[in-house]
């Protein structure tokens, strides 16, 4: 069993890619294969955490901090991985499908970083404007914030799909050992299974409502949730009114 795990996927070929490419693969798999999907998973399903007394307790920072840590760390690893591949001996670099997918995923990563910087102000009770009002791009759901929401979510999921393809083609191109394929398969399958369960439990909650509550008078609650499969909850105030 141990020999099989250490053996390359294609037993008829050697797994000998050199120092630059081997470390390029490791950091990119950690970034795109582990951290990016984990950050997306947490941001999608844990805007309201289990046990949180929502809507009495609003704006949990667990998902926000975890998402940022995962994606910023992944971005740094991507820079390292890019440096490794650009500094590798020319004869070891193969142009093709993997290279195209990798560059496309990196381009979308740049879009995500720039979008995060340009997303605008938050506003609301926890981050009021300098004049003391609640106005902010997110609280008011201004055109700037709406553009960010649509681009950020769409580009994020496209980048995730591209990264899966890039990782798989990269592992195949490098004739990676079986243990790498097995570990990634288990990790991705676990995230996928958990996503199905949490989606069915209605845990993909609208960001705006998770932060500021279910009051229908709030600017963001007057719009439909942004993103596929995103739902809204009925808070205790609405339940009490209905009863």
C-alpha positions, -999 to +999 in steps of 0.1 A: +000+000+000+028+024+009+046+017-023+015+024-043+009+057-025+045+068-033+043+056-069+035+080-097+001+080-113+016+067-146+038+039-135+054+037-169+069+072-166+092+087-139+081+115-115+112+137-119+103+174-124+131+192-106+132+215-076+114+245-091+085+226-106+080+204-075+077+233-052+056+252-077+032+223-076+032+221-038+025+258-031-001+260-059-019+229-047-020+243-012-032+277-025-058+266-051-066+231-040-069+237-002-071+274+009-092+289-019-121+263-017-120+264+021-123+302+021-152+301-004-169+273+016-167+293+049-178+325+033-208+308+017-221+287+046-210+304+079-221+340+076-244+330+105-225+305+127-241+275+145-252+287+179-253+323+170-284+340+184-293+357+151-308+382+146-302+394+182-265+389+175-255+402+141-224+406+120-203+376+130-167+381+119-158+344+118-165+340+081-150+373+072-117+368+090-114+332+079-122+341+043-096+368+042-069+347+059-075+318+034-076+340+003-047+364+013-025+335+022-034+317-010-026+349-030+009+351-014+014+314-022+004+321-058+030+348-061+056+323-047+044+296-071+045+320-101+081+331-091+092+294-090+078+286-124+092+317-141+126+310-126+126+274-136+150+262-163+133+268-197+135+231-208+114+220-178+085+243-186+058+229-209+033+251-225-002+238-230-035+233-213-022+235-177-003+268-184-034+284-200-056+273-171-031+285-146-027+320-161-065+323-164-069+315-127-042+339-117-058+367-138-091+361-119-072+362-086-059+396-096-095+407-103-106+395-069-078+414-051-085+446-070-122+442-064-117+438-027-097+470-026-123+489-046-154+475-030-163+508-012-173+516+023-193+494+047-216+519+066-243+508+089-243+509+128-209+492+131-191+514+105-209+547+102-198+575+078-176+603+091-207+625+094-223+600+118-249+587+093-253+551+084-246+556+048-221+534+031-217+515-002-226+482+014-253+494+038-270+514+010-262+488-017-249+514-041-242+506-078-205+503-068-213+477-042-237+459-065-210+457-092-186+443-066-210+417-054-218+403-088-182+404-101-167+391-069-190+361-066-191+352-103-153+356-107-147+336-075-166+305-087-152+307-122-117+309-107-125+279-084-136+258-114-105+268-134-082+261-104-096+226-101-088+220-138-054+236-134-045+215-104-056+183-121-038+190-154-007+200-134-006+169-114-010+148-145+017+167-164+041+162-134+030+126-131+024+132-094+024+104-069-008+086-060-010+100-025-015+135-038-044+125-060-059+106-031-056+134-006-071+160-029-099+136-039-108+131-002-105+168+006-127+180-023-152+152-019-156+162+018-161+199+009-186+189-018-206+166+005-206+192+033-218+219+008-247+198-003-257+192+033-254+228+044-271+241+012-301+219+020-302+233+055-304+268+042-270+280+055-261+299+024-275+331+039-276+365+022-245+385+034-265+417+039-291+401+061-265+382+081-247+415+089-277+439+095-307+416+101-340+408+085-358+442+088-375+446+054-370+484+056-332+481+053-320+491+018-303+458+010-333+438+021-354+455-006-334+437-033-332+400-041-302+382-026-271+382-049-258+348-059-272+314-068-288+294-040-285+323-015-315+326+008-329+349+035-342+339+069-371+351+090-359+367+122-376+367+156-390+401+151-409+390+120-420+358+137-433+377+167-452+401+144-467+371+124-478+355+157 
